[in-house]
Amino acid sequence: MALPAFSQPIGNRRSLMLVSLSVLVIGGLGTALVAVGTLRDFEPTGVATVSRTLNQLMAVVMTSIALIIPLTANLYTPRLVKLYVAHPLIVGLHYTSPGHPVHRALALVISAHYLASLALALPYLFFVSQLLRPSFFMPMLTRKGIARLHQLSTGRPSSVASRDLFETVNVLTNVALTGVARGDRQLVLLALQSLHILLMELVGAPSTPPPEWRRLTPAFLPGLAQEGQAFLSREQLWPEAYVLGQVLKVLEVAGQRQHEILAEVAGSLVESARLALVTKRPRVAELHVMVFNTLLRRAVEDRDLRLFQNLSYHYRLLVEAFHEDPQGMLEAAQHLVHYGHLAARTGLSFGLETVAFDLGELVLSLAHLNAERATELIQVHAGPLWHDGIQGGALMKKVGWRTILRLYWEARIQGLEPVTEAIFWRFLSDEAIHKEELELALDDNRELHYEFNDRLMRFASFSPEAVEAATAFLESW
């Protein structure tokens, strides 16, 4: 699976040019030193101007490195300094006398290493400075994870490769959580996008027969019950469950300040759920439904209407993805209705109304894919909810009728006869009530919402074509 543009190698040509220029400059410097200097200029006892100059230059380089390392402490450790100080060439030089032949040979080797180090110092510093930018190192982590996954899928399975893959997932999760704590939206989105790419690779990989690496020692999220571990191992679902669990962990921590992040990730989860259904992996799609259920419950508990409306919208897209799986579609729709009722019971304003409106949109969009599934959804879940609405209080009555009428007239102008017939015989067979409620709905029709929000458009607004057809119907009576 091809990576998106952000994950392609960055700055390769620029880095190559910088390395080439540094090598040329240091090569010229080395040539000049050989022409005008002596080998003693490179020895620890050398006091020539060239020696002092090079020593000061190396001091500047090492100071720069010492400043950069703490800034990238999550990627580099003090072991880097230890490796430099304890290098055998450096240590060996101080255990030989200046007149010993070995000392002269070591001095020559050190001289070559010294010039090479200078030639590579600037490119190294440039590379380290690039690691301060998430847009540089996040694609590197993503490519590392994908490489490990391909190694597991195409080569000999290895517990080391499997461990490295999920350590990469853990690193991405930690980066996302750090971004949440710092309020760094870009960093969180990059990390979650990388997790989504790995999830898509896992879901899209051939699963029949199950790859051998999935039968190796599985990885589970901390705290997962033994029964759950046994199920995921038996069904070979533990890799997808692990990544989804890490995504859910980030989303739960994101809180109310990161609505756009949750909306972005919800769309990605719908995409990976579709892929799971296309690749005939309904259990993986069911895990996605469970993630949405957890997020909806969190929105209800936090009384976060904006988050609930965002999730309800994407949940509608998720249910639509099950149009070839009747049982899965009805179960997912039932969950959505359940959380709508839960929102109403806990006092979350407009929660159940949002679900009622979204079921109308779901039936309409589903009818274009599978009219039979759309009518089934009306009969089993959407219809009973709307019926209860028009029999309830003033607000829910208005919501129920507006949804029913909008769905009927939009389906009618689009030629979706199974839907229009199901709506007509269940709700609109009384022509007088139909016209009365339709007049009220058209009098209060507008396309844009009252407030600028994520949806922008008003719930259940009639399109101009539907308004024209409905107006003609009223005038003909």
Sequence and secondary structure as in RCSB ss.txt:
>XXXX:A:sequence
MALPAFSQPIGNRRSLMLVSLSVLVIGGLGTALVAVGTLRDFEPTGVATVSRTLNQLMAVVMTSIALIIPLTANL
YTPRLVKLYVAHPLIVGLHYTSPGHPVHRALALVISAHYLASLALALPYLFFVSQLLRPSFFMPMLTRKGIARLH
QLSTGRPSSVASRDLFETVNVLTNVALTGVARGDRQLVLLALQSLHILLMELVGAPSTPPPEWRRLTPAFLPGLA
QEGQAFLSREQLWPEAYVLGQVLKVLEVAGQRQHEILAEVAGSLVESARLALVTKRPRVAELHVMVFNTLLRRAV
EDRDLRLFQNLSYHYRLLVEAFHEDPQGMLEAAQHLVHYGHLAARTGLSFGLETVAFDLGELVLSLAHLNAERAT
ELIQVHAGPLWHDGIQGGALMKKVGWRTILRLYWEARIQGLEPVTEAIFWRFLSDEAIHKEELELALDDNRELHY
EFNDRLMRFASFSPEAVEAATAFLESW
>XXXX:A:secstr
    GGGS  SHHHHHHHHHHHHHHHHHHHHHHHHH  GGGGSTT  SHHHHHHHHHHHHHHHHHHHHHHHTTTT
  THHHHHHHT HHHHHHTTS TTSHHHHHHHHHHHHHHHHHHHHHHHHHHHHHHTTSHHHHHHHHHHHHHHHHH
HHHHS   HHHHHHHHHHHHHHHHHHHHHHHHT HHHHHHHHHHHHHHHHHHHHS  SS  GGGGSS    TT  
HHHHHHHHHHT HHHHHHHHHHHHHHHHHGGGGHHHHHHHHHHHHHHHHHHHHTT HHHHHHHHHHHHHHHHHHH
HTT HHHHHHHHHHHHHHHHTTTT HHHHHHHHHHHHHHHHHHHHTT TTHHHHHHHHHHHHHHHHHHH HHHHH
HHIIIIIHHHHHHHHTS HHHHHHHHHHHHHHHHHHHHTT HHHHHHHIIIII SHHHHHHHHHHHHHT  SB S
S  SS B TT   HHHHHHHHHHHHT 
